[in-house]
Amino acid sequence: MRAVLPNLDKVSPYRSISPRELMDASDTMPDLVRSFERDGSNAATLLREFMRHIAKVARPYPDAYFALGQKSEDAVDDLGNRAFSSCASIEKGRFPFSGRTPFASFVQEGFDGRTIRYHSFYAKLSITRELLRDDYAFNLRRNPVLRWRAELYANIGAVLKGSCTPVPQGRGLPPKWARNTGALHMVRPLEVAIARVRDLHTDDIQAQVFEALRTAGPQTQSRLTHIIEAATGCPIAEDHEVDPTEDDTADRMGVRQAVAEAWSTLEDSDKSLLIALARGSSYDELIAASPSLNNKVAVSRAVSRVGSLFLEVVTEAIGGTADATATPRTLIEPILTVLAELYPHDFA
């Protein structure tokens, strides 16, 4: 009698598991988004996941793409917090959101973790890259040095696309560019390339790019921008002063931190008042919701008192004094905007 052997593919614990199966089994992103969207739970874990991917996306971006034009740990954290808040509380009209918040869209469409990450971080039109482009555009408007550098970068790109060959570096990395001259050259350090470009004594971008590539070998567009800027100098750098703006207070990281700290000191009744104001509650609704606010005067005084607290912490955070026209009431609206970004579920 012949023994019947079991199908080892079905019972063996050593059956090979594909990378996709392993990823799907351990991908917690959909559950985290679903639980956060349902009742606000797992917010800290989801935010940590956001920060991990934000750090990866932000790695190749230069200073100009971050708040205040400086790339730092605080700036990357600020980007992560804003991306998280945008996904949680800001409705988007474009595909695939269609007038919904991104988190709501992810849940309603049943997106898997890879698709959630694609729309949140890695796509060209992702939430994160949208914010990076917005910060860059803002910095570009207020900083003539950045405008000059962006123009130089674009001019170098035109030369590269018209006269050079891209050399791929791998997935997620920009290409290097080379000239197919057929001649062999010793690749020299960047300092030598900068000196050689400087010695050309010309403003011809094509000549500068060709000399940099001939001396230093294949380079990325960003690295060539650095070489030529170092060789020629920024013509407006010495005269540049960043003019203070009146509409960027709510975007400053120090202000966001100050607002968060002030919020943590408020009594529950004051927090409820601000949340109700953000939701557009009327005087009568505010009075009905709080026994201590038994008339319109009491409501106005409470708003003024809370506004005064935020006015004090904001002016201290920016290292200045309040504008002569600034009052607690006029400050409440931008403060509510910041609070809604910091605490999206409270102000939903």
Secondary structure, DSSP 8 states (H G I E B T S, - for coil): -------HHHH-TT----HHHHHHHH--HHHHHHHHHHHSTTHHHHHHHHHHHHHHHHTT--GGGSGGG--SHHHHHHHHHHHHHHHHH--B-STTTSSB-HHHHHHHTT--HHHHHIIIIISTTSHHHHHHHHHHHHHHHH-HHHHHHHHHHHHHHHHHHHH-EEE---TTS--EEE-----------HHHHHHHHHHT----HHHHHHHHHHHH-SEEHHHHHHHHHHHH--TTTTT------SS-GGG-HHHHHHHHHHHHHS-HHHHHHHHHHHTT--HHHHHHH-TT--SHHHHHHHHHHHHHHHHHHHHHHTTS---TT--HHHHHHHHHHHHHHHSTTTT-
